[in-house]
Amino acid sequence: MKHVYARAQVIESVTSLTAERLSHFERLSIVTPVSTPDGPRYRTLDIRRITLLCELTDDFEVNEDALVIIMSLLDQLHGARGQLDQVMQAIGAEPSEIRQRLLQRFADGAASD
Protein backbone atom coordinates (compact mmCIF):
# COMPACT_ATOMS: atom_id res chain seq x y z
CA MET A 1 0.00 0.00 0.00
CA LYS A 2 1.52 3.29 -1.03
CA HIS A 3 0.95 6.79 0.25
CA VAL A 4 -0.26 6.00 3.73
CA TYR A 5 0.16 8.44 6.58
CA ALA A 6 0.38 8.14 10.33
CA ARG A 7 -2.11 9.97 12.53
CA ALA A 8 0.41 12.68 13.47
CA GLN A 9 1.20 13.33 9.81
CA VAL A 10 -2.48 13.78 9.01
CA ILE A 11 -3.04 16.15 11.92
CA GLU A 12 -0.02 18.17 10.87
CA SER A 13 -1.09 18.38 7.22
CA VAL A 14 -4.74 19.40 7.66
CA THR A 15 -5.39 22.93 8.86
CA SER A 16 -7.65 23.11 11.93
CA LEU A 17 -7.51 19.35 12.51
CA THR A 18 -6.84 18.19 16.05
CA ALA A 19 -6.47 14.70 17.47
CA GLU A 20 -9.84 15.08 19.18
CA ARG A 21 -11.53 16.18 15.99
CA LEU A 22 -10.04 13.28 14.02
CA SER A 23 -11.23 10.85 16.69
CA HIS A 24 -14.69 12.39 16.47
CA PHE A 25 -14.79 11.89 12.69
CA GLU A 26 -13.75 8.27 13.24
CA ARG A 27 -16.47 7.73 15.87
CA LEU A 28 -19.00 9.05 13.35
CA SER A 29 -17.62 6.47 10.87
CA ILE A 30 -17.03 9.12 8.23
CA VAL A 31 -13.29 8.55 8.32
CA THR A 32 -11.99 5.00 8.56
CA PRO A 33 -8.23 4.49 8.74
CA VAL A 34 -6.58 1.37 7.42
CA SER A 35 -5.39 -1.01 10.15
CA THR A 36 -1.72 -1.93 9.90
CA PRO A 37 0.74 -3.63 12.27
CA ASP A 38 2.17 -0.14 12.92
CA GLY A 39 -1.23 1.23 13.87
CA PRO A 40 -3.90 3.07 11.91
CA ARG A 41 -2.83 4.64 8.64
CA TYR A 42 -4.64 7.11 6.44
CA ARG A 43 -4.70 7.16 2.66
CA THR A 44 -4.53 10.26 0.50
CA LEU A 45 -8.28 9.90 -0.03
CA ASP A 46 -8.79 9.98 3.76
CA ILE A 47 -6.82 13.23 3.98
CA ARG A 48 -9.02 14.75 1.29
CA ARG A 49 -12.14 13.62 3.17
CA ILE A 50 -10.82 15.04 6.44
CA THR A 51 -9.99 18.34 4.75
CA LEU A 52 -13.53 18.52 3.33
CA LEU A 53 -15.02 17.66 6.72
CA CYS A 54 -13.04 20.44 8.41
CA GLU A 55 -14.08 22.92 5.72
CA LEU A 56 -17.74 21.95 5.99
CA THR A 57 -17.74 22.34 9.76
CA ASP A 58 -15.55 25.45 9.94
CA ASP A 59 -16.67 27.43 6.90
CA PHE A 60 -20.29 26.31 6.59
CA GLU A 61 -21.07 25.28 10.17
CA VAL A 62 -22.47 21.92 9.02
CA ASN A 63 -23.50 19.82 12.02
CA GLU A 64 -22.48 16.20 12.55
CA ASP A 65 -25.80 14.71 11.41
CA ALA A 66 -25.53 16.58 8.12
CA LEU A 67 -21.85 15.57 7.79
CA VAL A 68 -22.81 11.91 7.98
CA ILE A 69 -25.49 12.39 5.33
CA ILE A 70 -23.22 14.43 3.04
CA MET A 71 -20.41 11.89 3.23
CA SER A 72 -22.82 9.01 2.66
CA LEU A 73 -24.15 10.74 -0.46
CA LEU A 74 -20.63 11.43 -1.71
CA ASP A 75 -19.71 7.78 -1.16
CA GLN A 76 -22.79 6.68 -3.09
CA LEU A 77 -21.94 9.07 -5.92
CA HIS A 78 -18.38 7.76 -6.01
CA GLY A 79 -19.68 4.18 -6.15
CA ALA A 80 -22.08 5.02 -8.97
CA ARG A 81 -19.27 6.66 -10.90
CA GLY A 82 -17.17 3.51 -10.53
CA GLN A 83 -20.04 1.40 -11.81
CA LEU A 84 -20.55 3.76 -14.75
CA ASP A 85 -16.83 3.46 -15.57
CA GLN A 86 -17.23 -0.34 -15.62
CA VAL A 87 -20.23 -0.07 -17.95
CA MET A 88 -18.29 2.23 -20.27
CA GLN A 89 -15.35 -0.20 -20.33
CA ALA A 90 -17.70 -3.07 -21.14
CA ILE A 91 -19.29 -1.07 -23.95
CA GLY A 92 -15.84 -0.15 -25.24
CA ALA A 93 -14.94 -3.84 -25.45
CA GLU A 94 -17.94 -4.61 -27.67
CA PRO A 95 -17.76 -4.73 -31.46
CA SER A 96 -18.16 -1.42 -33.29
CA GLU A 97 -21.71 -2.23 -34.47
CA ILE A 98 -22.96 -2.76 -30.92
CA ARG A 99 -21.15 0.35 -29.64
CA GLN A 100 -22.76 2.46 -32.36
CA ARG A 101 -26.21 1.05 -31.60
CA LEU A 102 -25.78 1.80 -27.87
CA LEU A 103 -24.50 5.31 -28.57
CA GLN A 104 -27.55 5.94 -30.74
CA ARG A 105 -29.84 4.70 -27.96
CA PHE A 106 -28.13 7.03 -25.48
CA ALA A 107 -28.50 9.94 -27.90
CA ASP A 108 -32.17 9.11 -28.50
CA GLY A 109 -32.81 8.94 -24.76
CA ALA A 110 -31.07 12.27 -24.17
CA ALA A 111 -33.07 13.90 -26.96
CA SER A 112 -36.38 12.82 -25.41
CA ASP A 113 -35.54 14.40 -22.03
C-alpha positions as CSV (number, residue, x, y, z in Angstrom):
1,M,0.0,0.0,0.0
2,K,1.5,3.3,-1.0
3,H,0.9,6.8,0.2
4,V,-0.3,6.0,3.7
5,Y,0.2,8.4,6.6
6,A,0.4,8.1,10.3
7,R,-2.1,10.0,12.5
8,A,0.4,12.7,13.5
9,Q,1.2,13.3,9.8
10,V,-2.5,13.8,9.0
11,I,-3.0,16.2,11.9
12,E,0.0,18.2,10.9
13,S,-1.1,18.4,7.2
14,V,-4.7,19.4,7.7
15,T,-5.4,22.9,8.9
16,S,-7.6,23.1,11.9
17,L,-7.5,19.4,12.5
18,T,-6.8,18.2,16.1
19,A,-6.5,14.7,17.5
20,E,-9.8,15.1,19.2
21,R,-11.5,16.2,16.0
22,L,-10.0,13.3,14.0
23,S,-11.2,10.8,16.7
24,H,-14.7,12.4,16.5
25,F,-14.8,11.9,12.7
26,E,-13.8,8.3,13.2
27,R,-16.5,7.7,15.9
28,L,-19.0,9.1,13.4
29,S,-17.6,6.5,10.9
30,I,-17.0,9.1,8.2
31,V,-13.3,8.5,8.3
32,T,-12.0,5.0,8.6
33,P,-8.2,4.5,8.7
34,V,-6.6,1.4,7.4
35,S,-5.4,-1.0,10.2
36,T,-1.7,-1.9,9.9
37,P,0.7,-3.6,12.3
38,D,2.2,-0.1,12.9
39,G,-1.2,1.2,13.9
40,P,-3.9,3.1,11.9
41,R,-2.8,4.6,8.6
42,Y,-4.6,7.1,6.4
43,R,-4.7,7.2,2.7
44,T,-4.5,10.3,0.5
45,L,-8.3,9.9,0.0
46,D,-8.8,10.0,3.8
47,I,-6.8,13.2,4.0
48,R,-9.0,14.8,1.3
49,R,-12.1,13.6,3.2
50,I,-10.8,15.0,6.4
51,T,-10.0,18.3,4.7
52,L,-13.5,18.5,3.3
53,L,-15.0,17.7,6.7
54,C,-13.0,20.4,8.4
55,E,-14.1,22.9,5.7
56,L,-17.7,21.9,6.0
57,T,-17.7,22.3,9.8
58,D,-15.6,25.4,9.9
59,D,-16.7,27.4,6.9
60,F,-20.3,26.3,6.6
61,E,-21.1,25.3,10.2
62,V,-22.5,21.9,9.0
63,N,-23.5,19.8,12.0
64,E,-22.5,16.2,12.5
65,D,-25.8,14.7,11.4
66,A,-25.5,16.6,8.1
67,L,-21.8,15.6,7.8
68,V,-22.8,11.9,8.0
69,I,-25.5,12.4,5.3
70,I,-23.2,14.4,3.0
71,M,-20.4,11.9,3.2
72,S,-22.8,9.0,2.7
73,L,-24.2,10.7,-0.5
74,L,-20.6,11.4,-1.7
75,D,-19.7,7.8,-1.2
76,Q,-22.8,6.7,-3.1
77,L,-21.9,9.1,-5.9
78,H,-18.4,7.8,-6.0
79,G,-19.7,4.2,-6.1
80,A,-22.1,5.0,-9.0
81,R,-19.3,6.7,-10.9
82,G,-17.2,3.5,-10.5
83,Q,-20.0,1.4,-11.8
84,L,-20.5,3.8,-14.7
85,D,-16.8,3.5,-15.6
86,Q,-17.2,-0.3,-15.6
87,V,-20.2,-0.1,-18.0
88,M,-18.3,2.2,-20.3
89,Q,-15.3,-0.2,-20.3
90,A,-17.7,-3.1,-21.1
91,I,-19.3,-1.1,-23.9
92,G,-15.8,-0.1,-25.2
93,A,-14.9,-3.8,-25.4
94,E,-17.9,-4.6,-27.7
95,P,-17.8,-4.7,-31.5
96,S,-18.2,-1.4,-33.3
97,E,-21.7,-2.2,-34.5
98,I,-23.0,-2.8,-30.9
99,R,-21.1,0.3,-29.6
100,Q,-22.8,2.5,-32.4
101,R,-26.2,1.0,-31.6
102,L,-25.8,1.8,-27.9
103,L,-24.5,5.3,-28.6
104,Q,-27.6,5.9,-30.7
105,R,-29.8,4.7,-28.0
106,F,-28.1,7.0,-25.5
107,A,-28.5,9.9,-27.9
108,D,-32.2,9.1,-28.5
109,G,-32.8,8.9,-24.8
110,A,-31.1,12.3,-24.2
111,A,-33.1,13.9,-27.0
112,S,-36.4,12.8,-25.4
113,D,-35.5,14.4,-22.0
